[in-house]
Amino acid sequence: MSDQYVKVKVQFTGEETEKDVQVVAGLELSMSSSSSSSSSAAAATSVAQDGKSRNDSDRKPISKTRSKSRGKPLDPGRISRSESAKDARQGVEAVNLQDKMENTACAAERLQNPSTNEAALEVKGSGKVLQGKVEQSKGQRGKEDGNKVQRKKRSVSVDSSKAKTSLEALKTSIKQLKWKEFPTGRRLPCDIYWHGVSFHDNENIFSGQVNKFPGMMEMVRKINLSRAVRTMHELFPEEYNFYPRSWILPEEFQLFAAEVRMAKENDSSWKPTFIVKPDGGSQGDGIYLIKDPNDFRMLGSAHNKPAVIQEYIIKPLLIDKLKFDIRLYVLVKSLEPLEIYIAKEGLSRFCTEPYQEPSQKNLHHVFMHLTNYSLNVHSGNFIHSDSMNTGSKRTFSSILYRLSSKGIDIKKVWSDIISLVIKTVIALAPELKVYYQADIPTGKPGPTCFQILGFDILLMKNLKPVLLEVNANPSMRIEHEQEVAAGVFEYVPSAVDEEVKVGVIRDTLRLVDPAPRKATNNQLRLAGIASEMQEDISDAGSSDKSEQDSGVKENNLPSLCLKQVFPKYAKQFNYLRVIDRIAELFMRFLGVKGTMRLGPTGFRTFIRNCKLCNSNLSMASVDILYIDITRRWNGMGAEQRESGMCLQAFVEAFFYLAQRRFKSLPLHEQVTALADLCGAAKRRAALASCQPEGIHSVPTAPAPPHHFNCPAAASKSADYRFHRPVLPTIKGNCIENSAIN
């Protein structure tokens, strides 16, 4: 049986000196770690009485001999119970430097864990009383050598003073994690700040982590999302065909009307339906359907409001003859490096009226065509259910189970959804980085960020997923309003919401846990990333050990419901990150920290440093290019913090320069080649100066291969104006599947 040790804080009566003495188990003055305070007092009395019967002069000095094992305490057999306090002090002084370091660590532990048992001990024959505190943390045990103390885990602090609709789910999650919540805020810094709406809910945060990214609210608005996906579709049309054909209003209304007219002339049988979505709308507010561009003109004042008009999906997948969409929760844990997680469980939100293809008669039946929960909850047919696979709101897994029973490959469905999510975040990330460096410049104190996004996805009849929109503030309410009597409403818990949303918030907090042990877990995750990247993406729907993805495993908590998909599948998608490289160049030449617009001097410096000016492109032409593109983008009605060229305008200019310089290549290869050229010029400049690159310089990622599976047709026009891509229509992609409906 191994020896047991406890720590005793000793203060000699009449002296100011305090020393920590290691007391060996087995002596009359020692106690086991499980003894109570009463046994401590009994041991003290025994030592005091025995000490009076001995003479100080008969004592032998304490042996200073130690075992060969470093850090092992003194041999119990060599310590006599008749030794004086003076000899005890000599024994303490014999402890080597390693023991002193351990004592210091234990002292620090006492400060963090003040709950101790007290005992009074009298050294035999000395007449001096030792006032001691015996540390006995509940459930703690020493390691095999007996002198290692397991430290108590530090409680993570969460500031929830700015949280809004996610309050109940957040409180439940914090309670499950046994963390400390500060619902009214805290003067001292917290580890995590949970904001309700945007990053700027509280700007006076200089450390910790915030659950919002600066700029995310702006980037997922319908117009900016459409532009981001459109830019990527220009480069990779086959990869970005999951977003409905879209037009931005009001500036593209004439283009919309002209394209619809031409399409009808080419195919007289085509009878499309379009859905109009206000740019700043939410919860289905302001959404309506039209059959013809002239219907939009008849709406009067709505014609001049910013909006997106999209081709309506007329053949969605139906369950029980009802249209539904999927709300999936996606965690963007980091932008640099990019880290994305997808919740394994989501919500399926059903319409409350049987679906029929749009016609002039049913065009305004919102309960038939719009899946928004905030709309359908007011329908008399809405069903609140405690079951996960019935009612108007169900779990996504119940839908997958039903599809699987029909013989459908749900792994393929999950694989396509994961691909859609990763590609969408890749499209949004470049401009998010620009927002991030403006609000949290490199070298200045500030928090790090993470965010939960709500992806609304529609499955077509052929099971192809289509992105409807992305929500920066998805609802995290776990209760719903119910009429319990005539005109009397109350909030009652929602089993489906609680099942999904509490897990998402709880496991998000686990993943961003700032505890020191995370360093080891991250090393384990990175060590296994090479083997994980060998997995085929078709296995995305299968069950896996989430703890291996994140390195997080907690006692008494379920396994993570969040699955890492990036960088786990980075090998398959890194070649799409071309705009990221352009954004790095853009931020490099901004010149001033905290800015988001490139001035004319910065643009000229970019052209000059990358050696893009030649006989075919003079500096005068460069100035004209800058003025024209910047003026058009500034006139599009977007909110502006400052004057100058925004990232989207810089991307347009970059595309134009790439087309002029590499005329014989497809567009995505032209852009990649120009990014390589600029990266090489940057490295040459750094070597020539023999000095570190500037704060805003970001190492250029290695160039992706030029042999892609989906080459895009390059525009050969000499005009530098941006060629707006026409997203492919989804009409004709539907496959009849009567077994499902």
NUMAR-267705 format. One record per residue (C-alpha): residue in one letter; residue number from 1; chain; z, x, y. Coordinates in steps of 0.001 Angstrom, whole numbers, plus 500000, padded with zeros to 6 digits. Each point is the difference from the previous one (the first is absolute). Example, Ala and Ser with C-alpha at 12.3 -4.5 7.8 and 13.67 -1.06 7.14 Angstrom:
<nodes>
residuo,num,cadena,zz,xx,yy
A,1,A,507800,512300,495500
S,2,A,499340,501370,503440
</nodes>
This chain:
<nodes>
residuo,num,cadena,zz,xx,yy
M,1,A,500000,500000,500000
S,2,A,498968,501467,503295
D,3,A,502567,500582,502714
Q,4,A,500308,497430,502773
Y,5,A,500387,500985,503636
V,6,A,500875,498190,503195
K,7,A,499982,501190,503589
V,8,A,503328,500188,501849
K,9,A,500152,500439,503756
V,10,A,503172,502071,500594
Q,11,A,501964,500344,503216
F,12,A,503115,502212,499909
T,13,A,502979,498537,501854
G,14,A,500699,501883,503180
E,15,A,496647,501727,500012
E,16,A,496751,499113,501750
T,17,A,497752,501390,497268
E,18,A,498159,497524,497715
K,19,A,498436,501195,496772
D,20,A,498100,498351,497170
V,21,A,501479,500953,496635
Q,22,A,498357,499336,496654
V,23,A,502624,498706,497599
V,24,A,499444,500441,496301
A,25,A,500291,497012,497699
G,26,A,502636,500263,497275
L,27,A,502797,501175,502324
E,28,A,502820,497756,501078
L,29,A,498683,499913,503547
S,30,A,496391,499029,498994
M,31,A,498498,496599,499354
S,32,A,496879,498707,498276
S,33,A,497295,498406,502137
S,34,A,500878,496543,498726
S,35,A,503760,500110,500745
S,36,A,501499,497615,502535
S,37,A,501949,500822,503113
S,38,A,503241,499226,498167
S,39,A,499307,502680,497380
S,40,A,499300,502391,502866
A,41,A,503444,499383,501421
A,42,A,501596,500462,496569
A,43,A,498309,503343,499559
A,44,A,501225,501088,503442
T,45,A,503598,499099,499151
S,46,A,499843,501923,496715
V,47,A,498784,503132,501721
A,48,A,502655,499744,502708
Q,49,A,502885,499646,497549
D,50,A,498825,502846,497774
G,51,A,499588,502310,502968
K,52,A,503702,499859,500947
S,53,A,501097,501577,496672
R,54,A,498103,503252,500381
N,55,A,500589,503156,502007
D,56,A,497232,501270,502260
S,57,A,500529,503615,498921
D,58,A,499166,499259,496325
R,59,A,496428,498968,500720
K,60,A,497004,502037,498956
P,61,A,496913,500308,502195
I,62,A,497110,497710,499301
S,63,A,497270,501643,497944
K,64,A,496772,500491,501927
T,65,A,497921,500307,496844
R,66,A,497040,497530,499922
S,67,A,497635,499012,497235
K,68,A,496478,501379,499877
S,69,A,498569,496619,500916
R,70,A,499493,499954,503759
G,71,A,501979,497359,501839
K,72,A,502384,499290,497062
P,73,A,503614,499414,501125
L,74,A,502953,502203,499119
D,75,A,501167,500026,496365
P,76,A,502739,497334,499606
G,77,A,501858,502121,497442
R,78,A,500710,502701,502541
I,79,A,501668,497826,502607
S,80,A,503766,499591,499754
R,81,A,501731,496885,501249
S,82,A,502671,502219,501599
E,83,A,497656,501686,502454
S,84,A,500858,499843,503666
A,85,A,497958,498647,502861
K,86,A,499357,503566,501095
D,87,A,498459,500895,496651
A,88,A,497998,496779,500076
R,89,A,498509,501088,503332
Q,90,A,499134,503367,498451
G,91,A,498192,498163,497217
V,92,A,497986,498014,502521
E,93,A,498973,503157,501819
A,94,A,498701,501364,496700
V,95,A,497403,497236,499809
N,96,A,496557,501469,500653
L,97,A,497433,498926,502599
Q,98,A,498411,497499,497644
D,99,A,503275,498098,499647
K,100,A,500444,499906,503771
M,101,A,496543,498449,500376
E,102,A,500899,497370,497419
N,103,A,503254,499262,501818
T,104,A,498085,499557,503266
A,105,A,497635,497548,498304
C,106,A,502927,498049,498609
A,107,A,501620,499904,503460
A,108,A,496817,498526,501409
E,109,A,500024,497475,497174
R,110,A,503552,498967,501007
L,111,A,498792,499262,503527
Q,112,A,497294,497680,498628
N,113,A,502367,498400,497467
P,114,A,503387,499663,501733
S,115,A,501490,497757,497306
T,116,A,502493,502264,498168
N,117,A,503293,499862,498188
E,118,A,502946,501816,501582
A,119,A,502712,502006,498227
A,120,A,502916,502168,501180
L,121,A,500636,503194,497972
E,122,A,502832,502541,500335
V,123,A,499403,503588,498832
K,124,A,502663,501014,497521
G,125,A,502845,502015,501444
S,126,A,498396,500321,503416
G,127,A,501472,496987,501707
K,128,A,496566,499299,501540
V,129,A,498248,496681,499668
L,130,A,496248,499807,499458
Q,131,A,498471,496959,501642
G,132,A,496774,499351,498103
K,133,A,497161,497529,499727
V,134,A,498484,499646,496562
E,135,A,496338,499003,500102
Q,136,A,499096,497585,497238
S,137,A,496657,498270,500551
K,138,A,499619,497123,497624
G,139,A,497716,500687,497081
Q,140,A,499427,503662,500886
R,141,A,500051,502720,497377
G,142,A,499618,503693,500163
K,143,A,497204,501774,498222
E,144,A,500599,502062,496873
D,145,A,501557,502897,501906
G,146,A,502454,497566,501612
N,147,A,499631,501068,503635
K,148,A,496869,498145,501135
V,149,A,500714,496748,501831
Q,150,A,497397,497246,500040
R,151,A,499457,498872,503553
K,152,A,499913,496421,501090
K,153,A,496573,498733,501055
R,154,A,499659,499520,503745
S,155,A,499329,496428,501096
V,156,A,496682,499524,501803
S,157,A,500239,498247,503386
V,158,A,497507,497274,500982
D,159,A,499701,498598,503532
S,160,A,498864,496370,499635
S,161,A,500649,498911,503599
K,162,A,496254,499556,500641
A,163,A,499168,498278,496702
K,164,A,498866,496392,500205
T,165,A,498475,497908,497209
S,166,A,500820,502527,497268
L,167,A,503748,499813,500634
E,168,A,501115,498310,496779
A,169,A,497750,502075,497741
L,170,A,501033,503162,501839
K,171,A,503713,499208,499733
T,172,A,499641,499245,496297
S,173,A,498154,503267,499441
I,174,A,502580,502088,501872
K,175,A,502790,498312,498044
Q,176,A,498299,500802,496688
L,177,A,499625,503634,501052
K,178,A,503648,500141,501199
W,179,A,498905,501449,503323
K,180,A,501536,499457,503436
E,181,A,498401,497439,502330
F,182,A,500490,499939,503771
P,183,A,498801,496512,501065
T,184,A,500953,500509,503662
G,185,A,498803,503576,500298
R,186,A,501894,503265,500119
R,187,A,500622,502677,502596
L,188,A,499609,502785,497463
P,189,A,496549,500550,498471
C,190,A,499174,498026,496860
D,191,A,497969,501153,497034
I,192,A,497648,496986,500078
Y,193,A,499061,497581,502804
W,194,A,498575,496651,498916
H,195,A,497931,498459,502786
G,196,A,498741,496448,499962
V,197,A,496689,500180,501865
S,198,A,498828,503404,501156
F,199,A,500933,503652,500277
H,200,A,500804,499513,503685
D,201,A,502827,497526,499366
N,202,A,502295,502919,500779
E,203,A,498468,503124,501515
N,204,A,503266,501938,500307
I,205,A,499949,501271,496427
F,206,A,499810,503746,499489
S,207,A,500727,500380,496295
G,208,A,500067,498095,496738
Q,209,A,497224,497756,498737
V,210,A,498479,496852,501494
N,211,A,498308,497304,497933
K,212,A,497069,499710,502419
F,213,A,497163,502325,500997
P,214,A,498964,500202,503659
G,215,A,496612,498362,500344
M,216,A,500096,498064,496722
M,217,A,500204,496651,501792
E,218,A,496846,500835,501944
M,219,A,498069,501455,497067
V,220,A,500359,497040,497626
R,221,A,498919,497463,502595
K,222,A,496847,498319,498797
I,223,A,497608,501713,502434
N,224,A,501312,503534,499453
L,225,A,500162,499525,496240
S,226,A,496387,498815,500002
R,227,A,498911,503006,502065
A,228,A,501853,502464,497770
V,229,A,498480,498579,496815
R,230,A,496584,499783,501678
T,231,A,500059,503707,500847
M,232,A,500790,500868,496396
H,233,A,497277,497616,498805
E,234,A,497535,501897,502164
L,235,A,500837,503124,497979
F,236,A,500620,498482,496571
P,237,A,498401,496540,499748
E,238,A,500515,499630,496268
E,239,A,503667,500981,500184
Y,240,A,500860,497678,502897
N,241,A,498353,496781,498854
F,242,A,503329,498194,499459
Y,243,A,500218,498676,503560
P,244,A,498064,496851,501031
R,245,A,497072,500401,502362
S,246,A,501550,499839,503478
W,247,A,499126,499807,503693
I,248,A,502273,500698,502969
L,249,A,500106,497387,502722
P,250,A,499129,499535,502769
E,251,A,497891,503199,500348
E,252,A,498116,499515,496720
F,253,A,499401,496273,500160
Q,254,A,496332,500375,500876
L,255,A,499544,502447,497143
F,256,A,501774,497554,497676
A,257,A,497770,497112,501007
A,258,A,496833,502104,499665
E,259,A,500888,501304,496523
V,260,A,500883,496530,498701
R,261,A,496716,498607,501357
M,262,A,497981,502768,498351
A,263,A,501817,499579,496671
K,264,A,499279,496263,499962
E,265,A,496330,500620,500783
N,266,A,499760,502359,497037
D,267,A,501883,497642,497661
S,268,A,499896,496341,500951
S,269,A,502345,499078,497125
W,270,A,502822,502123,501426
K,271,A,502697,497780,501461
P,272,A,502803,502307,501082
T,273,A,503487,499222,501229
F,274,A,501890,502207,502441
I,275,A,503691,500297,500746
V,276,A,501219,500832,503512
K,277,A,503273,501953,500320
P,278,A,501618,500671,503402
D,279,A,500753,503694,500438
G,280,A,503683,499482,500743
G,281,A,500532,496975,497752
S,282,A,502550,499792,497207
Q,283,A,501175,497524,497373
G,284,A,496622,498258,500059
D,285,A,500236,499139,503690
G,286,A,496598,499409,501613
I,287,A,497921,500508,496820
Y,288,A,497104,497597,499427
L,289,A,496677,499752,498154
I,290,A,496478,499510,501378
K,291,A,496575,499584,498389
D,292,A,497798,501144,502862
P,293,A,500308,502322,503040
N,294,A,499384,496990,502241
D,295,A,503261,498485,498737
F,296,A,501843,502937,501502
R,297,A,498300,499496,503380
M,298,A,501235,496410,500076
L,299,A,503635,501157,499932
G,300,A,499915,500826,503707
S,301,A,502845,502254,501139
A,302,A,500432,501518,496514
H,303,A,496629,501698,500421
N,304,A,501422,502702,502283
K,305,A,503143,500778,497992
P,306,A,500056,503146,497820
A,307,A,499442,499031,496386
V,308,A,498315,500989,496771
I,309,A,497507,497772,498263
Q,310,A,499424,500606,496294
E,311,A,497858,498617,497251
Y,312,A,502120,497565,498012
I,313,A,500390,500591,496236
I,314,A,498657,496770,498559
K,315,A,500637,500846,496316
P,316,A,503627,501093,499639
L,317,A,501882,500192,496721
L,318,A,501809,496717,499359
I,319,A,503192,499300,498061
D,320,A,500734,496334,499234
K,321,A,496987,499201,502226
L,322,A,501838,501509,502977
K,323,A,498996,502912,502200
F,324,A,502629,502733,500365
D,325,A,500432,503457,501455
I,326,A,502214,502966,499091
R,327,A,502619,501561,502253
L,328,A,500613,503559,498843
Y,329,A,502566,502279,501617
V,330,A,498908,503560,500731
L,331,A,502327,502776,501137
V,332,A,498487,502739,502157
K,333,A,502757,502568,499575
S,334,A,498322,502779,501967
L,335,A,496796,500724,501915
E,336,A,500069,503791,499719
P,337,A,499846,500438,497097
L,338,A,498652,496546,499228
E,339,A,502261,498209,497520
I,340,A,499383,496411,498882
Y,341,A,501909,497711,497615
I,342,A,499039,496539,498752
A,343,A,502494,497408,498795
K,344,A,499388,499062,496386
E,345,A,500851,496401,500791
G,346,A,498585,497807,502739
L,347,A,499676,496383,501085
S,348,A,497225,497520,499241
R,349,A,499764,497372,502747
F,350,A,498121,496813,499165
C,351,A,498192,497408,502024
T,352,A,501364,496480,499578
E,353,A,496694,498121,499740
P,354,A,497392,500487,497223
Y,355,A,497235,502331,501117
Q,356,A,496440,498920,500777
E,357,A,497252,502120,501497
P,358,A,499911,499619,503786
S,359,A,497977,497137,501444
Q,360,A,499941,498160,503285
K,361,A,502320,497393,498465
N,362,A,502767,502340,498811
L,363,A,499576,502882,502442
H,364,A,503224,499148,501822
H,365,A,502182,499514,496909
V,366,A,502330,502953,500532
F,367,A,502044,499217,496880
M,368,A,496831,500481,497943
H,369,A,498548,503163,501575
L,370,A,502910,501962,501527
T,371,A,502610,501562,497740
N,372,A,502537,500798,502738
Y,373,A,503499,499047,498895
S,374,A,501013,499044,503548
L,375,A,497273,497331,499970
N,376,A,500267,498646,496464
V,377,A,503787,499712,500094
H,378,A,499503,496998,502296
S,379,A,497798,498245,497457
G,380,A,501479,497110,498048
N,381,A,498596,501598,496837
F,382,A,501865,503282,500425
I,383,A,502237,500698,496987
H,384,A,503128,502151,500302
S,385,A,500770,501282,496542
D,386,A,502668,502240,498489
S,387,A,497539,501001,497298
M,388,A,497935,503155,500443
N,389,A,496805,498446,498557
T,390,A,499929,496525,501530
G,391,A,500004,498511,503468
S,392,A,498122,500845,503175
K,393,A,501393,503543,500097
R,394,A,500094,502052,496799
T,395,A,500265,503603,498938
F,396,A,496785,501968,499669
S,397,A,501015,501106,496504
S,398,A,499917,496369,498861
I,399,A,496365,499821,501136
L,400,A,499174,503237,498182
Y,401,A,501639,498673,496856
R,402,A,497896,496873,500197
L,403,A,496825,502015,500523
S,404,A,500931,502268,497097
S,405,A,500363,496954,497735
K,406,A,496367,499194,500851
G,407,A,498927,503423,498730
I,408,A,499528,501544,503472
D,409,A,500621,503732,500434
I,410,A,502889,499955,502478
K,411,A,500090,503809,500053
K,412,A,496595,499907,501655
V,413,A,501268,497438,502507
W,414,A,502962,502230,500894
S,415,A,497764,503055,500204
D,416,A,497696,498275,502495
I,417,A,502971,498830,502088
I,418,A,501506,503504,500097
S,419,A,496619,501412,501057
L,420,A,499742,497399,502793
V,421,A,503482,500841,501312
I,422,A,499470,503767,499993
K,423,A,496629,499746,501737
T,424,A,501416,497679,502664
V,425,A,502906,502326,500800
I,426,A,497591,502964,500104
A,427,A,497961,498076,502585
L,428,A,503098,499294,502142
A,429,A,501744,503378,499680
P,430,A,497951,502124,502483
E,431,A,500782,497890,503055
L,432,A,503579,499459,498830
K,433,A,500424,503784,500153
V,434,A,498808,499980,503603
Y,435,A,502576,497318,500871
Y,436,A,502676,501961,498126
Q,437,A,499456,503262,501878
A,438,A,500004,498097,503303
D,439,A,503408,498414,499380
I,440,A,501557,502837,497996
P,441,A,498294,503212,501171
T,442,A,500282,503072,497828
G,443,A,503008,502113,500942
K,444,A,501956,497175,501637
P,445,A,502940,498196,498387
G,446,A,499220,496683,498475
P,447,A,500284,497943,496838
T,448,A,497641,499946,497060
C,449,A,498344,496718,499072
F,450,A,499152,497802,497050
Q,451,A,498776,496408,499832
I,452,A,499530,497070,497636
L,453,A,496638,498272,500456
G,454,A,498899,496628,498683
F,455,A,496489,500023,498515
D,456,A,498377,496563,499687
I,457,A,497399,500167,497238
L,458,A,497698,497309,498608
L,459,A,498535,500160,496503
M,460,A,496437,498813,499757
K,461,A,498804,498035,496990
N,462,A,498661,503217,498483
L,463,A,503512,501524,500492
K,464,A,498836,502326,502765
P,465,A,502860,500443,502529
V,466,A,499202,499368,503661
L,467,A,502218,501124,502881
L,468,A,500860,497143,502346
E,469,A,502397,501762,502362
V,470,A,502925,502426,500265
N,471,A,503358,498992,501464
A,472,A,502214,502541,501741
N,473,A,502989,497618,499867
P,474,A,499755,498058,496747
S,475,A,502603,497281,499647
M,476,A,503027,501140,497988
R,477,A,501884,496717,500058
I,478,A,501565,499063,496690
E,479,A,500816,496415,500897
H,480,A,497982,496966,501044
E,481,A,500613,496892,502038
Q,482,A,500520,496848,497970
E,483,A,500634,496408,501033
V,484,A,503187,498906,498254
A,485,A,500187,496634,501768
A,486,A,497925,498006,502448
G,487,A,499558,502331,502980
V,488,A,502581,502457,498626
F,489,A,498769,503481,499076
E,490,A,501778,503021,498634
Y,491,A,499040,503404,498676
V,492,A,500224,500411,496248
P,493,A,499398,503174,497970
S,494,A,496524,500618,498607
A,495,A,500126,501553,496540
V,496,A,496416,501282,500163
D,497,A,500440,501618,503414
E,498,A,503282,501602,499026
E,499,A,498551,501367,496773
V,500,A,497179,501767,501827
K,501,A,501253,500859,503477
V,502,A,503499,501289,499279
G,503,A,498549,502438,497490
V,504,A,497407,501231,502499
I,505,A,502582,500653,502759
R,506,A,502612,501464,497655
D,507,A,497579,502420,498364
T,508,A,498466,500938,503333
L,509,A,503477,501036,501139
R,510,A,500471,501958,496786
L,511,A,496760,501877,500583
V,512,A,500922,500969,503570
D,513,A,503606,500875,499105
P,514,A,500730,503145,502078
A,515,A,502693,501322,497613
P,516,A,499749,503722,499158
R,517,A,499332,499223,496349
K,518,A,496572,498772,501037
A,519,A,498844,503609,500322
T,520,A,500460,500540,496289
N,521,A,498381,496684,499171
N,522,A,496971,500789,502144
Q,523,A,499617,503310,498222
L,524,A,500023,498175,496684
R,525,A,497415,497528,501269
L,526,A,497743,502746,501334
A,527,A,500338,501891,496745
G,528,A,498674,496997,498115
I,529,A,497264,499118,502447
A,530,A,497404,502169,498250
S,531,A,500377,498107,496757
E,532,A,500122,496630,501784
M,533,A,496687,500625,501746
Q,534,A,498351,500379,496606
E,535,A,500733,496361,499223
D,536,A,497052,497660,500235
I,537,A,500284,497443,502778
S,538,A,499280,497260,497488
D,539,A,503556,500456,498746
A,540,A,501321,498766,503350
G,541,A,500893,496597,498616
S,542,A,501970,501319,497055
S,543,A,503760,500453,500054
D,544,A,501208,503467,500886
K,545,A,503231,501768,500830
S,546,A,500389,499573,503729
E,547,A,502776,502534,500117
Q,548,A,497470,502705,499155
D,549,A,497802,498917,502918
S,550,A,502762,500189,502566
G,551,A,502663,502193,498499
V,552,A,502534,497252,500731
K,553,A,502332,498598,497382
E,554,A,503295,498356,500806
N,555,A,502786,498772,497789
N,556,A,500348,496232,499607
L,557,A,496699,499376,501804
P,558,A,496709,498863,498464
S,559,A,497045,502344,499836
L,560,A,497869,500206,503131
C,561,A,497656,497099,500623
L,562,A,497845,502257,502215
K,563,A,497267,502066,498365
Q,564,A,498637,503090,501686
V,565,A,496203,499874,500281
F,566,A,499450,502800,502508
P,567,A,500041,502995,499659
K,568,A,500134,499048,496314
Y,569,A,496331,498984,500103
A,570,A,499033,502351,502816
K,571,A,497396,501721,497832
Q,572,A,497927,496812,499896
F,573,A,500246,499177,503715
N,574,A,500369,503197,502027
Y,575,A,496263,500234,500624
L,576,A,500278,496843,502131
R,577,A,502321,501676,502534
V,578,A,497230,501184,502300
I,579,A,501274,498180,503092
D,580,A,503352,501749,499516
R,581,A,498283,503314,500676
I,582,A,498371,498591,503137
A,583,A,503390,498725,501185
E,584,A,501483,503474,499496
L,585,A,497317,501453,502277
F,586,A,500613,497227,502520
M,587,A,503762,500722,500157
R,588,A,499369,503732,500178
F,589,A,498013,499693,503230
L,590,A,502180,497356,501685
G,591,A,501774,502875,501713
V,592,A,503060,498090,501210
K,593,A,502740,498757,497708
G,594,A,500501,496277,499871
T,595,A,496464,499042,501075
M,596,A,497554,497837,498068
R,597,A,496843,500477,502062
L,598,A,497731,502999,500194
G,599,A,498944,501007,503507
P,600,A,496588,501424,500963
T,601,A,501381,503554,500081
G,602,A,501409,499639,496503
F,603,A,496674,498647,498722
R,604,A,498100,502927,501538
T,605,A,502513,502411,498442
F,606,A,499378,498381,496616
I,607,A,496224,500436,500368
R,608,A,500359,503579,501192
N,609,A,502575,501165,497408
C,610,A,498057,498481,497114
K,611,A,496771,501534,501380
L,612,A,498136,496674,499990
C,613,A,498175,500584,503257
N,614,A,496499,501415,499611
S,615,A,496500,499688,501430
N,616,A,499769,496417,498757
L,617,A,503408,498986,501356
S,618,A,500917,501278,503440
M,619,A,503404,499634,501617
A,620,A,498478,497463,502381
S,621,A,498995,497888,496991
V,622,A,503524,500380,498655
D,623,A,501445,498619,503255
I,624,A,497626,497039,499910
L,625,A,500904,499332,496370
Y,626,A,503696,500015,500859
I,627,A,499634,497704,503020
D,628,A,497807,497418,498274
I,629,A,502017,499669,496773
T,630,A,503352,500002,501792
R,631,A,498881,497369,502505
R,632,A,498817,497628,497273
W,633,A,503151,500321,497913
N,634,A,502249,499550,503042
G,635,A,498091,496830,500838
M,636,A,500687,498323,496652
G,637,A,503225,498452,501235
A,638,A,502378,502089,497883
E,639,A,503406,500803,501432
Q,640,A,499998,503430,501628
R,641,A,502902,502331,500605
E,642,A,497843,502431,501952
S,643,A,496419,500822,500904
G,644,A,497764,502188,497893
M,645,A,498336,500006,496592
C,646,A,501854,498239,497191
L,647,A,499781,501106,496379
Q,648,A,497442,497328,499074
A,649,A,497728,501147,502847
F,650,A,500450,503622,498875
V,651,A,499024,499013,496446
E,652,A,496832,498367,501349
A,653,A,499148,503161,501949
F,654,A,500719,502123,496921
F,655,A,497634,497869,497895
Y,656,A,497275,500444,502618
L,657,A,500442,503781,500095
A,658,A,499969,500174,496197
Q,659,A,496753,498005,499816
R,660,A,498310,502299,502509
R,661,A,501051,503208,498274
F,662,A,499512,499081,496311
K,663,A,497063,497619,500009
S,664,A,498992,500236,496341
L,665,A,503320,498931,498468
P,666,A,501625,496589,499447
L,667,A,502464,499040,502711
H,668,A,503191,500774,498083
E,669,A,498647,503453,499136
Q,670,A,498935,500544,503615
V,671,A,503488,499200,501240
T,672,A,501644,502140,497307
A,673,A,497728,502949,500793
L,674,A,500834,499795,503713
A,675,A,503734,499817,499194
D,676,A,499586,503135,497863
L,677,A,498219,501732,502868
C,678,A,502772,499118,502463
G,679,A,502656,501096,497530
A,680,A,498316,503385,499518
A,681,A,499773,500495,503775
K,682,A,503679,499193,500304
R,683,A,500929,502596,497383
R,684,A,497827,502642,501636
A,685,A,501641,499346,503365
A,686,A,503450,500300,498453
L,687,A,499134,503327,498365
A,688,A,498443,501346,503180
S,689,A,503069,499233,502073
C,690,A,502354,501422,497335
Q,691,A,502522,497415,501077
P,692,A,501333,496810,498401
E,693,A,497998,496904,500751
G,694,A,501243,497432,502480
I,695,A,502537,497318,499275
H,696,A,497321,497355,499792
S,697,A,497911,501941,497494
V,698,A,500084,498503,496540
P,699,A,498709,502008,497020
T,700,A,496611,498691,499049
A,701,A,499857,498466,496565
P,702,A,497534,501557,497538
A,703,A,496589,498442,500183
P,704,A,499254,497385,497349
P,705,A,496948,500532,497785
H,706,A,496633,498907,501300
H,707,A,498951,498236,496806
F,708,A,501643,496597,500347
N,709,A,499372,497042,497788
C,710,A,499269,497675,502894
P,711,A,497709,501652,502596
A,712,A,499493,498076,503208
A,713,A,496701,499750,501770
A,714,A,500067,502049,503181
S,715,A,498622,498723,503242
K,716,A,497139,502152,501255
S,717,A,500014,498555,503509
A,718,A,500267,502475,502851
D,719,A,501963,497459,502003
Y,720,A,503688,500938,500054
R,721,A,501208,496431,500184
F,722,A,502149,498930,497111
H,723,A,498028,498183,497298
R,724,A,502189,497067,499031
P,725,A,499894,499679,496221
V,726,A,499304,496599,498521
L,727,A,502500,499462,497229
P,728,A,498311,498672,496879
T,729,A,500287,496289,499460
I,730,A,502055,498906,497035
K,731,A,497664,497083,499403
G,732,A,498518,500203,496524
N,733,A,502770,502142,498492
C,734,A,501825,497090,498402
I,735,A,499918,499625,496219
E,736,A,500667,496632,498427
N,737,A,503079,499993,497808
S,738,A,500848,496506,498856
A,739,A,502719,501314,497701
I,740,A,502131,500820,503046
N,741,A,499450,496858,502010
</nodes>
